[in-house]
Amino acid sequence: MNERNNNNKGKNEPIGDLMKSMNQFFQEKPVKGFLQSMDEFFKNPFPSSTSSFHVNVSETNDEHIISAELPGINKEQIQIDVLDNYVTITVLSTESMTEENEHQKTIKKQTSIKKSIRTVPLPQLINESKVKASYQNGLLQIRVPKQKGKQIMIDHLD
C-alpha cells in the first residue's frame, strides 16, 4: 500500500509544480502590479480626477434650487445650459505644469483639461429667461421658478 501512494504522488507532482509555478507567476511583479491596477480600475473606472461634482436639488413652493459645490473653480469656468426640463452644468478646469532646469530652461510643459458635466432633470419645462444663477465661495446656486399652470374647472353634467 505504501508503494501505491508513492506512485500516485509521483504522477501528481508535475501538476502540483505547474500550479505552484502559476501561483508564483501571478504573485510576482510586474504581473501582480498589473493585476492590482486592473482591479483598481474596475473598482473605480472613473477616478476622482475625472469624477463629477456634488449637486443637490431642493424645492420651495415657488422654485427649484440646484446647488453645486465647486471649490477652487472660477466663475468663468462654469457654463449653465437649459433645454426643455433639463439644467446642465459644465465645469472646465485646466492645470498646467512646467518643469525647468537650473538655467531656467523649460524641460517639460504639460497642460491637462478636465471637463465635468452634471445634468439635472426637473419635472416641468423651464422658462430659461427666468432662471437665475449665483456663484460665491465655491457654491453655485441655480434658481428655477416653478411654472404656474392653469387650474381647470370640472363641469357638472346633469
N, C-alpha and C positions, 0 to 999 in steps of 0.2 A: 504494500500500500504506500509505503514511503517512496518507492521508486516512481509510482504513478504521479504523485504530487510533484516530484522534481521534473518529470517530463512535461506536465502541463505548465509549470512555472516557466520553463524554458521557451515554450511556444508563445506565451503571453507577453514575454519581456519586450519583443520588438514593438508591440502596440503600446505598452507602457512607456517605452523610451520615446516613441513618436509623440505620445500625449505630453510627456514631460518637455520635449523639445518645443512643441506648440505653445505650451504654457509659458515657457521661457521667452519665446519669440514675442508674445503679446505683452509680456511684463517688462521688457527692456526698451530703452529709448532707441530709435525715435518712434517706434510703433506705439508704445504706451502713451507718449505725449500726443501723438496724432489722434489716437482713440479718445483720449480725455478731451481734446479740443472738439472733436465731433460730438461727444456727449454734451459739452457746454453749449455748443451751437443749438442742439435740439432742445435743450432745456430753455434757452433764451435766444431764439433765432434773430431777434431784433434787439441788439444790446442797447443800453441806456443812451449811448451817444446818438442813436437814431430813433429813440422812442419818442412817443408823443408826450405832450404836456397835460397836466391835470386840468380838467374842465368840470365845473359844477353848474347845474341848471336848477333854478328855483323860480317860483312864480308868486305873484301877488294877485289881487283881484283885477288889476289893470294891466299888468305886464309880465313878460318872461324876462328873467335876468340870467344871462350867461356870464360866468366868471371864469377866467383862465389865469393860472399862476404862471408868470413868465419872468422869473428873476434874471437879472443881467441882460435883458433884451431892451433895445431902444425902440421907441415908438415907430421909427422909420422901417424897422424890420418886420412889422406886423401888417398883414393885409386881411381885410374882412370882406367877404363876398356874400351876397344874399341872392338866392334863387328859389322861387316857389316858397316852400316852407322849410328851407334849409339855410343855416348860417354856417359858413365855412371860415375858419381862422387858419391862416397860413403864416408861419414864422420862418424867416430866412436868417440864418446866422452864419457868419464866416469867421474862420480862425486862420491867422497867418503865423507862420513860424519861420524865423530866419536864423541860420547858424553862420557865424562869422569866425574867421581865424584871428590870430593876434594882430594882423596887419589891417584889420577892418575890411577884409575882402569877404564877400559872400561865398560861402561854401555850398550851402543848401537853403533853398527857399521853398516852402510848402504852404499852400492855401487849401483849406477844405471848406466846403459849403454844406451846411446841414439844413434840410427843409423838413419841417414838422407841420402836419396838417391834422386838424380835427374838424369834423362836420357834425353839427348838432341839428337833428330834426325837431321841428315844433309841430304842434297839432293843427296849425292853421296856415293859410297863405300869409306872407309877410309883406306889408307895405314898406318897401325899403326906404322911402323918403321920411319915414317916421322913426327909423332905428337910430339910436344914439349910442355912441361908444366913448369910453374914457379910459385912460391908462395912467396909473400913478403907483409909484413904489413897487413895480413888478406885478401889479394886479390889473388885468384888463377886465372891464365890465361892459357888457353889451346889453342895452335895454330895448326890448322889442314889445311895443304896445300890443295888447290883445285887440283883435278886431271885434267890434260890436255888431253882431248880426241882428237882423230884424226879427222880432217875435211875430209869429203867425198865429192869428186868432182862428179858432176852430168854429166853423159854422154849426149851428144847431139845426138839424133836419127833422121836421115833423110832418 
